Amino acid sequence: MPASPSQSVLSFEDARRVVEDHASQLSPGAHETVDLVRAAGRILAEPVAADRDIPPFPRSTRDGYAVRAADLAQLPVKLALKGEIKAGPLPGSAPITLNPGEAFSIMTGAPVPAGADAVVMIEYTSRERDSVEITKQIASGENIVVQAAEANRGSLLLPRGLRLNEAAIALAASVGRSRLNVYIRPHIAVLATGDEIVDLDAEVGPTQIRNSNSYSLAVQIQEAGGEPVLLPIAPDEPVRLRQLIEQGLHADLLLMTGGVSMGRYDLVEQVLAEMRAEFFFTGAKIQPGRPVVFGRVPCGAGAFASEGLLQESNKYFFGLPGNPVSTMVTFELFARPVIEALAGMSARPLTFLHARLKSEIRVKLGLKRFLPAILSGQYENTQAELVPWQGSGDIAARVRSNCFLVIPPDREHMRAGEWAAVLLR
């Protein structure tokens, strides 16, 4: 039997860098064209350009009067009222022009007439039958968005690799795109392991636990742009475990939970080693989630060559710890960037916020900690406080939290009021 892989435990930063380097080499799969609403949340597979200038005309940003700023040098001033311009099609075919000493009543969003270079807000005016008195000076360009201020015709509006949120959908709609080309979601296999794990509908014994990890991972996979494929629970038995791992490698990525620690029945790494897997790391100096594993199975390895399972490319895998909070944390820190790359999303850095600690924290040195916490307060008074928890199996503590408080490995004591990094998830 092949030996277990050599232990390669990296710092968080080094492990994250390894994942990002491999993610940068991945290419998304096929794409499809869907209607605009169905494209929401998907990853754009084509650039979207402006079909005309945005805005296509000088646009008023206020209800008021279109004027020449030079006519307001001496206040108050009365200007001849020449008509009204509202948003929408203009009456007649001739362009509207403003001459010196004149004003047009204008509505928000309406085109500013030629000759006008400012819009006076209605609050600073009083109207008579055929004139308007203005009591406030205004600078040229005030309350006007000039033509093409937001985009020129043909300029890039939405780049390939963008996740389409409500603003991106609105921008696509504004240039007449009723359908968009988006990447097909990658299939991400999820394999929970361990004799102590049972299906949700199964009768649960006094020392067994229900399979929550597959379902938390399914939600996280969907949020990252993937399509979860839930496999049967793998027992602590190498033959069946290998069969299920091989099945999972049909997918674009395999996520396994449990079986990656140092116990006698933690068999995942052993089985992967038999399959000539390449391990990039077998642990990260973090809490929770230290025994996380990342690697890939080479093309043509063992039984896969005859079955033709891996003819397209090497298949990446993660072995995530079995404790539920550890599973959730390690997914966010390591698996998410790989799934986003497979989904076609442009790479993005892991971003931390900062908040003041509500109470002091004492921990042991040596590990970078991502601990469930509550972010509270408003405006500049935002504070973070650890949620009381019973370790990485405490799902209820994760539910009560709304972020992870990040504690550096060289800090064993952090005082109340100190600034601390926060990861929102």
PyMOL commands that set and color helices and strands:
alter all, ss='L'
color gray80, all
select helices_A, chain A and resi 12-23+69-72+122-124+166-174+213-223+238-248+268-274+303-307+324-342+379-381+395-400
alter helices_A, ss='H'
color red, helices_A
select strands_A, chain A and resi 9-10+31-35+48-49+59-60+64-67+77-85+102-106+118-121+125-127+131-134+144-145+156-158+179-183+187-192+197-198+209-210+227-230+253-257+278-281+283-284+286-287+293-297+315-320+353-357+361-362+368-376+383-386+403-407+413-414+419-423
alter strands_A, ss='S'
color yellow, strands_A
deselect
rebuild
show_as cartoon
